[in-house]
Amino acid sequence: KFSPDGQHLATVSADRMVKVFSTATGEQEKVLAGHTAHVLGVSWQSGGKLLVSCGTDRTLKLWDFEKGLPVRTMKGSTYQIGPYKGEVTSAVFIGPSEQILACSGDGTVRLHRSSSENDILTFTGSKGYQYSAAASSDGQTLAVGGSDGILRIWSGQNREPKRLFPPESAR
């Protein structure tokens, strides 16, 4: 993922690292180490000071980009459904807020805040392995796609999906 100002490129891989490169020089600037297994996704907060990464270690990790240090680890630990039971496949900051949308191989779609270790909301309607999450810049439209081929759209923090887009063959 490119940083909001386009000056940096954050990458993830099976080596358990988040690496950040200068887009001007191609030089590696930072290595963020802390995941215990493959890292699957990364996202920048709009100000470019924080990154969130996620992976097969069933966690999200929040990073202070300037210091190159971890801020916190989020396991999805809530009283409602407990920690993630599968890899966290995608995590994205929602607009300029501290909110992070994440989805997992355990079929859950959750909302986190960068200021807390716990998730704050679990969205309903997702089934099976969830691959990718996206959010509009204003945070009013959230989308997640999974192994069932259905793209689910939520509006803001409403728990129920607003719209479902099934695969072409199912329409």
C-alpha positions as CSV (number, residue, x, y, z in Angstrom):
1,K,0.0,0.0,0.0
2,F,1.2,3.5,-0.8
3,S,1.3,6.0,2.0
4,P,-1.3,8.8,1.8
5,D,1.4,11.3,0.5
6,G,2.8,8.7,-2.0
7,Q,6.3,8.9,-0.5
8,H,6.3,5.4,0.9
9,L,5.3,1.9,-0.1
10,A,4.4,-0.7,2.7
11,T,4.7,-4.3,1.8
12,V,3.9,-7.6,3.6
13,S,4.9,-11.2,3.1
14,A,5.5,-14.6,4.4
15,D,8.7,-13.5,6.2
16,R,6.5,-12.1,9.0
17,M,7.6,-8.5,8.3
18,V,6.1,-5.3,7.2
19,K,8.7,-3.5,5.1
20,V,8.4,0.2,4.0
21,F,10.3,1.5,1.0
22,S,10.9,5.1,-0.3
23,T,9.1,5.5,-3.6
24,A,11.6,8.1,-4.7
25,T,14.7,6.0,-4.2
26,G,13.5,2.4,-3.8
27,E,15.5,2.1,-0.6
28,Q,14.1,0.1,2.3
29,E,13.4,2.6,5.1
30,K,11.8,0.5,7.9
31,V,11.3,-3.1,8.8
32,L,8.4,-3.6,11.3
33,A,8.9,-7.0,13.0
34,G,6.4,-8.5,15.4
35,H,4.0,-10.9,13.6
36,T,4.6,-14.5,14.4
37,A,3.4,-15.8,11.0
38,H,2.7,-14.7,7.4
39,V,1.5,-11.1,7.1
40,L,-1.4,-10.8,4.7
41,G,-2.4,-7.1,4.7
42,V,-1.4,-3.5,5.6
43,S,-3.1,-0.1,5.6
44,W,-2.1,3.4,6.3
45,Q,-4.1,5.8,8.5
46,S,-4.9,9.0,6.4
47,G,-2.3,11.1,8.3
48,G,0.5,8.6,7.4
49,K,1.7,8.2,11.0
50,L,0.1,4.9,11.8
51,L,-0.1,1.6,9.9
52,V,-2.1,-1.5,10.7
53,S,-1.1,-5.0,9.5
54,C,-2.8,-8.3,9.8
55,G,-1.9,-11.9,9.3
56,T,-2.1,-15.6,9.8
57,D,-1.1,-15.2,13.5
58,R,-4.8,-14.1,13.9
59,T,-3.9,-10.6,15.0
60,L,-3.8,-7.0,13.8
61,K,-0.8,-5.0,14.8
62,L,-0.8,-1.2,15.0
63,W,2.6,0.5,14.2
64,D,4.0,4.0,14.8
65,F,5.6,4.6,11.4
66,E,8.0,7.4,12.4
67,K,9.4,5.4,15.4
68,G,9.2,2.1,13.6
69,L,7.7,0.5,16.7
70,P,4.6,-1.5,17.5
71,V,1.8,0.4,19.4
72,R,-0.5,-2.5,20.2
73,T,-1.7,-6.0,19.1
74,M,-5.4,-6.5,18.5
75,K,-6.7,-10.1,18.8
76,G,-10.4,-9.3,18.4
77,S,-10.9,-10.1,22.1
78,T,-14.5,-9.2,22.9
79,Y,-17.0,-10.7,25.3
80,Q,-19.3,-11.3,22.3
81,I,-17.4,-13.7,20.1
82,G,-13.9,-13.8,21.5
83,P,-10.6,-13.7,19.7
84,Y,-10.2,-14.3,16.0
85,K,-10.3,-18.1,15.2
86,G,-8.8,-17.8,11.8
87,E,-6.2,-15.6,10.0
88,V,-7.0,-11.9,9.7
89,T,-7.0,-11.5,6.0
90,S,-7.5,-7.8,5.5
91,A,-7.5,-4.6,7.6
92,V,-8.2,-1.1,6.4
93,F,-8.4,2.3,8.2
94,I,-11.7,4.0,7.7
95,G,-11.1,7.5,6.4
96,P,-9.3,9.8,8.8
97,S,-10.8,8.1,11.8
98,E,-9.2,5.7,14.3
99,Q,-11.5,3.0,13.1
100,I,-10.2,-0.1,11.4
101,L,-12.4,-2.6,9.4
102,A,-11.0,-6.1,9.4
103,C,-12.2,-9.5,8.1
104,S,-11.0,-13.0,8.8
105,G,-10.9,-16.5,7.6
106,D,-13.2,-17.4,10.5
107,G,-16.0,-15.6,8.6
108,T,-16.1,-12.5,10.9
109,V,-16.1,-8.9,9.9
110,R,-15.2,-6.6,12.8
111,L,-14.6,-2.9,13.6
112,H,-11.7,-1.9,15.7
113,R,-10.3,1.4,17.1
114,S,-6.6,2.1,17.1
115,S,-6.9,3.2,20.7
116,S,-8.1,-0.2,22.0
117,E,-7.0,-3.8,21.9
118,N,-10.6,-5.0,21.6
119,D,-12.9,-4.9,18.6
120,I,-16.0,-2.7,19.1
121,L,-18.5,-4.1,16.6
122,T,-19.1,-7.3,14.8
123,F,-21.0,-7.0,11.5
124,T,-23.6,-9.7,10.6
125,G,-24.3,-11.5,7.4
126,S,-20.8,-12.8,6.4
127,K,-20.4,-16.5,5.9
128,G,-17.3,-18.5,5.3
129,Y,-13.8,-17.3,4.7
130,Q,-13.6,-13.5,4.1
131,Y,-10.8,-12.3,1.9
132,S,-10.8,-8.5,1.5
133,A,-12.2,-5.4,3.2
134,A,-12.6,-1.9,1.8
135,A,-14.1,1.4,3.1
136,S,-15.1,4.6,1.4
137,S,-13.1,7.7,2.5
138,D,-16.0,9.1,4.5
139,G,-16.5,5.7,6.3
140,Q,-20.1,5.5,5.3
141,T,-19.8,2.5,2.9
142,L,-17.9,-0.7,4.0
143,A,-17.5,-3.7,1.7
144,V,-16.2,-7.2,2.3
145,G,-15.8,-10.1,-0.1
146,G,-15.4,-13.7,0.7
147,S,-15.2,-17.3,-0.5
148,D,-19.0,-17.5,-1.1
149,G,-18.5,-15.0,-3.9
150,I,-20.9,-12.5,-2.3
151,L,-19.8,-8.8,-1.9
152,R,-21.5,-7.5,1.2
153,I,-22.0,-3.8,1.7
154,W,-22.7,-2.2,5.1
155,S,-23.7,1.4,5.7
156,G,-21.7,3.1,8.4
157,Q,-21.9,1.1,11.6
158,N,-25.2,-0.6,10.9
159,R,-24.6,-4.2,11.8
160,E,-26.8,-5.7,9.1
161,P,-25.7,-5.6,5.4
162,K,-27.3,-2.8,3.4
163,R,-26.8,-4.7,0.1
164,L,-25.5,-8.0,-1.2
165,F,-24.0,-8.5,-4.6
166,P,-24.1,-12.2,-5.5
167,P,-21.9,-13.8,-8.2
168,E,-23.2,-13.3,-11.8
169,S,-24.3,-16.9,-12.0
170,A,-26.6,-16.5,-8.9
171,R,-28.4,-13.4,-10.2
